[in-house]
Amino acid sequence: MLEIVVSPTSKQFIDRCEYCDAFILGEQHFGLRLAANFTLTDIKEIIPIVKKRKQKVYIALNRIIHEDHLSEVDEYLSEILSLDIDGIIFGDLAVLRLARKYNLVEKLIYNPETLITNYETVRFFSDYGIKRVCLAKEITLDDIKLIGSKHRLEIEVLGHGVMNMFHSYRDLLTNYYRFLKHANLEEVRNQELYLIEEHRTDKYPILEDEHGTHVFSGYDLCTVNYLDDFIENNITAIRIDGLFKDDDTLLEIVKVYQKAIKDYYDAPSLYKSNKEHYLNLLKNIPRIRPFNDGFLFKKTIYKGDENSGSK
């Protein structure tokens, strides 16, 4: 069955959420763009709860790793070695090298966010014996189906949630506020801030943390109408991202996707006839972020200057 993986918003959310198959847990020092921070102590307390419900735990270890981080990443791997976890999400190939020492390669889930865009890349990582790869959010549904149809190893895609557009290791918000001589620099990382383009009305969330500055899409990606395409082309899992959502909103989103997947396995025709219904359920969730199809039906690459008439 298509697996629902959730990036949870809090411990309280996990206590309430029996509607998914796996949770992504991690410390913000080791993971990028997490919806909530979970220390190792938290994770150790959460694991028995979710395992009792036969849910999985994936650890986020997808930060950008510089030379001075290698020893602490190595130590972190040694500490999670004894935990009853089902996967380790990474984006830096240093983790692949370090994981060999602890016989953790088979639990690795490679998610570099934008780099897995073709089957040969999937095949390359399959040869290393890792558990799963996460496809880029910027490829089309046809490309996703083609890659999945090869069925080389487990494939995960973003099912619903915000898309990261830009990441700089620099503290751009702090620098901006310092330029304005803002008096409360310590508050920069705790504000709800947006970028707004001059000729567009979309608001792009921007945040700063210890990993630098992150800019996100103004819309969430929504794939509830394409779950049949995923299932029929061997996609293993969809990820529902809790970033910029509260507990109640995220829980309702997960419920809709769980119902849609259950309907498909009960009868594909039932799912196909209910697609508009699932969209309406999502639209009626209070405080839900606007959503669309993302890049599922359009390429992200423009040749030449799109404003100059070049082809």
C-alpha positions as CSV (number, residue, x, y, z in Angstrom):
1,M,0.0,0.0,0.0
2,L,1.2,3.5,-0.8
3,E,2.9,4.8,2.4
4,I,2.0,8.1,3.9
5,V,5.1,9.8,5.5
6,V,4.4,12.9,7.7
7,S,6.7,15.6,8.9
8,P,4.9,16.3,12.2
9,T,4.3,19.6,13.8
10,S,4.5,18.5,17.5
11,K,4.6,15.6,19.9
12,Q,0.9,16.3,20.5
13,F,0.2,15.8,16.8
14,I,2.0,12.4,16.8
15,D,-0.1,11.3,19.8
16,R,-3.2,12.1,17.7
17,C,-2.2,10.9,14.3
18,E,-3.0,7.3,13.7
19,Y,-3.7,8.0,10.0
20,C,-0.2,7.8,8.5
21,D,2.4,5.1,8.1
22,A,5.6,6.9,9.2
23,F,6.9,10.1,10.9
24,I,10.0,12.1,10.1
25,L,11.7,13.1,13.3
26,G,14.9,15.0,13.8
27,E,16.8,17.7,15.6
28,Q,17.0,21.0,13.8
29,H,20.7,21.0,14.2
30,F,20.9,17.9,12.0
31,G,17.9,18.3,9.8
32,L,16.8,20.9,7.3
33,R,13.4,22.6,7.2
34,L,11.7,20.5,9.8
35,A,8.2,21.3,11.0
36,A,9.2,20.7,14.6
37,N,12.3,20.0,16.6
38,F,12.7,16.6,18.3
39,T,15.7,15.9,20.5
40,L,17.1,12.4,20.9
41,T,15.4,12.2,24.2
42,D,12.1,13.1,22.6
43,I,12.7,10.6,19.8
44,K,13.4,7.8,22.3
45,E,10.1,8.6,24.1
46,I,8.1,8.7,20.8
47,I,9.4,5.5,19.2
48,P,7.5,3.1,21.6
49,I,4.3,5.0,21.0
50,V,4.3,4.9,17.3
51,K,5.7,1.4,17.1
52,K,2.8,0.2,19.2
53,R,0.6,1.5,16.4
54,K,2.8,-0.2,13.8
55,Q,4.0,3.1,12.4
56,K,7.6,3.8,11.2
57,V,10.2,6.3,12.3
58,Y,12.6,8.0,9.9
59,I,15.3,10.2,11.3
60,A,16.2,13.5,9.5
61,L,19.9,13.8,9.0
62,N,19.8,16.0,5.8
63,R,21.8,19.1,6.8
64,I,24.6,20.4,4.7
65,I,27.7,19.0,6.3
66,H,30.9,21.0,6.5
67,E,34.3,19.7,7.7
68,D,33.6,20.8,11.3
69,H,30.3,18.9,11.4
70,L,31.7,15.5,10.4
71,S,32.6,14.3,13.9
72,E,29.2,15.3,15.4
73,V,27.4,13.6,12.5
74,D,29.4,10.5,13.1
75,E,28.5,10.6,16.8
76,Y,24.8,11.2,16.0
77,L,24.8,8.1,13.8
78,S,26.4,6.1,16.6
79,E,23.7,7.3,19.0
80,I,20.8,6.4,16.7
81,L,22.3,3.0,15.9
82,S,20.6,1.4,19.0
83,L,17.2,3.0,18.3
84,D,14.3,1.1,16.7
85,I,14.2,3.3,13.6
86,D,13.2,2.4,10.0
87,G,15.2,4.9,8.0
88,I,17.7,7.8,8.0
89,I,17.0,10.7,5.6
90,F,20.2,12.3,4.2
91,G,21.2,14.7,1.5
92,D,25.0,14.8,1.9
93,L,26.9,11.9,0.6
94,A,29.2,12.0,3.6
95,V,26.4,10.3,5.5
96,L,26.5,7.4,3.0
97,R,30.2,7.0,3.8
98,L,29.8,7.3,7.5
99,A,26.8,5.0,7.7
100,R,28.9,2.1,6.3
101,K,30.8,2.0,9.6
102,Y,27.6,1.3,11.5
103,N,26.0,-1.0,8.9
104,L,23.2,1.5,8.4
105,V,23.4,1.8,4.6
106,E,20.2,-0.3,4.1
107,K,18.3,2.2,6.2
108,L,19.4,5.3,4.2
109,I,16.8,7.4,2.3
110,Y,18.5,9.8,-0.1
111,N,16.7,13.2,-0.3
112,P,18.8,15.9,-2.0
113,E,15.5,17.7,-2.8
114,T,16.3,18.7,-6.4
115,L,18.8,16.2,-7.7
116,I,16.9,13.0,-8.4
117,T,15.4,13.8,-11.8
118,N,16.0,10.7,-13.9
119,Y,16.1,7.0,-13.7
120,E,19.9,6.6,-14.1
121,T,20.4,8.6,-10.9
122,V,18.0,6.2,-9.1
123,R,19.9,3.3,-10.6
124,F,23.2,4.7,-9.4
125,F,22.0,4.8,-5.8
126,S,20.3,1.5,-6.0
127,D,23.7,0.0,-6.7
128,Y,24.8,1.3,-3.3
129,G,22.1,-0.7,-1.5
130,I,20.3,2.2,0.1
131,K,16.6,1.9,1.1
132,R,14.9,4.7,-0.8
133,V,15.4,7.8,-2.9
134,C,13.1,10.9,-2.9
135,L,12.4,12.4,-6.3
136,A,12.8,16.1,-7.1
137,K,9.7,18.2,-6.6
138,E,10.4,20.0,-9.9
139,I,9.8,17.1,-12.3
140,T,6.6,16.3,-14.2
141,L,4.1,13.5,-13.4
142,D,5.2,11.7,-16.6
143,D,8.8,11.7,-15.4
144,I,7.7,10.4,-12.0
145,K,5.7,7.6,-13.6
146,L,8.6,6.6,-15.9
147,I,11.1,6.5,-13.0
148,G,8.7,4.6,-10.8
149,S,7.9,2.1,-13.5
150,K,11.5,0.9,-13.5
151,H,10.9,-0.4,-10.0
152,R,14.6,-0.4,-9.1
153,L,14.3,0.6,-5.4
154,E,11.8,2.4,-3.1
155,I,10.7,5.8,-4.5
156,E,9.2,8.6,-2.5
157,V,7.6,11.8,-3.7
158,L,6.3,15.0,-2.1
159,G,2.6,14.4,-1.8
160,H,1.4,17.6,-0.1
161,G,3.3,20.5,1.2
162,V,5.5,23.5,0.8
163,M,8.3,23.5,-1.8
164,N,11.7,25.1,-0.9
165,M,12.8,27.4,-3.7
166,F,16.0,28.9,-2.3
167,H,18.5,28.1,0.4
168,S,21.5,30.3,1.3
169,Y,23.9,29.5,4.1
170,R,24.1,33.2,4.9
171,D,21.9,34.9,7.5
172,L,20.2,37.1,4.9
173,L,17.3,38.3,7.2
174,T,19.7,39.2,10.0
175,N,21.9,41.1,7.5
176,Y,18.8,42.9,6.1
177,Y,17.6,44.0,9.5
178,R,21.0,45.1,10.5
179,F,21.2,47.2,7.3
180,L,17.9,48.8,8.4
181,K,19.4,49.3,11.9
182,H,16.6,47.2,13.3
183,A,16.7,47.1,17.1
184,N,15.5,43.6,17.7
185,L,17.8,41.3,15.7
186,E,17.2,38.4,18.1
187,E,13.5,38.3,17.0
188,V,14.3,37.9,13.3
189,R,14.1,34.1,13.4
190,N,10.7,34.1,15.2
191,Q,8.7,36.3,12.8
192,E,6.3,35.3,10.1
193,L,7.9,36.9,7.1
194,Y,7.3,36.9,3.4
195,L,8.8,38.0,0.1
196,I,6.5,39.7,-2.3
197,E,7.5,40.4,-5.9
198,E,6.9,43.7,-7.4
199,H,4.6,42.5,-10.2
200,R,2.9,39.5,-8.4
201,T,0.7,39.2,-5.4
202,D,2.0,35.8,-4.2
203,K,3.6,35.7,-0.7
204,Y,6.7,33.6,-0.4
205,P,7.5,32.5,3.2
206,I,11.0,33.2,4.2
207,L,12.7,32.0,7.4
208,E,16.2,32.0,8.9
209,D,17.7,29.4,11.2
210,E,21.1,28.1,12.1
211,H,21.4,26.6,8.6
212,G,20.9,30.0,6.9
213,T,18.0,31.5,4.9
214,H,15.2,29.5,3.2
215,V,12.6,30.8,0.8
216,F,9.5,28.8,0.0
217,S,6.8,28.6,-2.6
218,G,3.6,30.6,-2.0
219,Y,1.5,27.4,-2.6
220,D,1.7,23.9,-1.4
221,L,2.0,21.0,-3.8
222,C,-1.1,18.9,-3.8
223,T,-1.2,15.4,-5.4
224,V,-4.4,13.9,-4.0
225,N,-5.8,13.5,-7.6
226,Y,-2.7,11.6,-8.8
227,L,-2.4,8.9,-6.2
228,D,-3.6,6.3,-8.7
229,D,-0.7,7.3,-11.0
230,F,1.7,6.8,-8.1
231,I,0.4,3.5,-7.0
232,E,0.1,2.0,-10.6
233,N,3.8,3.0,-11.3
234,N,5.4,1.6,-8.2
235,I,5.8,4.8,-6.1
236,T,6.4,3.6,-2.6
237,A,5.6,6.6,-0.5
238,I,4.2,10.1,-0.4
239,R,5.4,12.7,2.0
240,I,3.1,15.2,3.7
241,D,5.1,18.2,5.0
242,G,3.9,19.9,8.2
243,L,5.9,23.1,7.7
244,F,3.8,26.2,8.0
245,K,0.8,24.2,9.4
246,D,-0.7,23.8,12.8
247,D,-1.6,20.4,14.3
248,D,-5.2,20.5,13.4
249,T,-4.7,21.5,9.8
250,L,-2.0,18.9,9.2
251,L,-4.1,16.2,10.8
252,E,-7.0,16.9,8.5
253,I,-4.8,16.9,5.4
254,V,-3.4,13.5,6.4
255,K,-6.9,12.2,6.9
256,V,-8.0,13.2,3.4
257,Y,-5.0,11.5,1.8
258,Q,-5.5,8.3,3.9
259,K,-9.2,8.2,2.9
260,A,-8.2,8.6,-0.8
261,I,-5.6,5.9,-0.7
262,K,-8.0,3.5,1.1
263,D,-10.7,4.2,-1.5
264,Y,-8.2,3.3,-4.2
265,Y,-7.3,0.0,-2.7
266,D,-11.0,-0.8,-2.0
267,A,-11.9,0.0,-5.6
268,P,-9.9,2.1,-8.1
269,S,-13.1,3.3,-9.7
270,L,-14.3,4.6,-6.3
271,Y,-11.1,6.7,-6.0
272,K,-11.3,8.0,-9.5
273,S,-14.9,9.1,-9.1
274,N,-14.2,10.9,-5.9
275,K,-11.3,13.1,-7.0
276,E,-13.3,16.3,-6.9
277,H,-14.6,15.3,-3.4
278,Y,-11.0,14.9,-2.0
279,L,-10.1,18.4,-3.4
280,N,-13.2,19.9,-1.8
281,L,-12.4,18.2,1.5
282,L,-8.9,19.8,1.4
283,K,-10.2,23.2,0.4
284,N,-12.6,23.3,3.3
285,I,-9.9,22.6,6.0
286,P,-9.6,25.8,8.1
287,R,-6.3,27.7,7.7
288,I,-5.0,25.4,4.9
289,R,-2.4,27.0,2.7
290,P,-3.4,27.5,-1.0
291,F,-2.3,24.5,-3.1
292,N,-1.8,23.5,-6.8
293,D,-0.2,21.0,-9.0
294,G,3.3,22.5,-8.8
295,F,5.4,21.3,-11.7
296,L,3.6,18.1,-12.4
297,F,2.4,19.3,-15.7
298,K,5.0,21.9,-16.7
299,K,8.7,21.9,-17.1
300,T,10.8,24.2,-14.9
301,I,13.5,24.9,-17.6
302,Y,13.1,27.9,-19.9
303,K,15.5,28.1,-22.9
304,G,16.8,31.6,-23.5
305,D,15.2,34.8,-22.3
306,E,11.5,34.1,-21.9
307,N,10.8,37.8,-22.3
308,S,12.9,38.4,-25.4
309,G,11.1,36.0,-27.8
310,S,14.1,33.7,-28.2
311,K,13.3,30.0,-28.7
